[in-house]
Amino acid sequence: MFAQQDSTATINYDTAPLTVQEINEDDLQAYRNNPDFDYEVIKRDQTWWDDFKTWLYNLLTQFFEWLFGVEKAAGFLQVFFQILPYVLLLILLYILIRFFLNVNASALNQAKKNGALVTLSEEEHIIKNEDIQQLIQKALQDKNYRLAIRYYYLYILQLMTDKEIISWELQKTNYDYLNEIDKQELKHPFSTITRWYDYIWYGNFDIDETKYKRAETDFESLQKTLKNG
């Protein structure tokens, strides 16, 4: 049996006057300008990159599901994509480091191959103090024809300096010396051996005995002219 409802209870009604809130155009404009209330969805065309990422995501999902099970796959996949940029960065750094190490190793091997290659800082010592003829013979015995050309050119510069045809200075170029030569009978032969020297030494071309003999003919001709002049 239900309890009898208290008939003495009263109901209070809200008799306060209602105020109509008016919304004008300025109020609406404030919401239109607020990006938080912009719910427009701009649909763009699917690109090949989007297709590739979707394909890769599906492929990795299948792999992780096979490896860890369906329940754990999503968690592992999320972690994988979080660390993927760092993994790619490490791979890129590894490739760059290997590249520069290979370049340096190649340069070092080339230096070892040429053995007693002369640096610019040694030129003055060789021209003023060394028996260059012996250096030429030693290079020929070692079949280092490129180095022999180097020494032979320095020997010509030494002869022209001794005869005051040129004024040897370390900072001068070979074409500076060419401009210092006044005698035409020396100018053309010196220009010829300079081309040989630039081609073989600065062009970093290895030469065999046959090519050396061809160049040696021009060097010997100028040498005789200088000694007989």
Protein Blocks (a to p, Z undefined) as FASTA:
>chain_A
ZZdddfkbccdddfbdcddddddfklmmmmmmpmklmcbdcdddddfklmmmmmmmmmmm
mmmmmmnojklmmmmmmmmmmmmmmmmmmmmmmmmmmmmmmmmmmmmmmmmmnopaccfk
lmmmmmmmpcfklmmmmmmmnopaklmmmmmmmmmmmmmmmnomaccdfkbcfklmmmmp
mblklmmmmmmmmmmmmmmmmnopacdfklmmmmmmmmmmmmmmmmmZZ
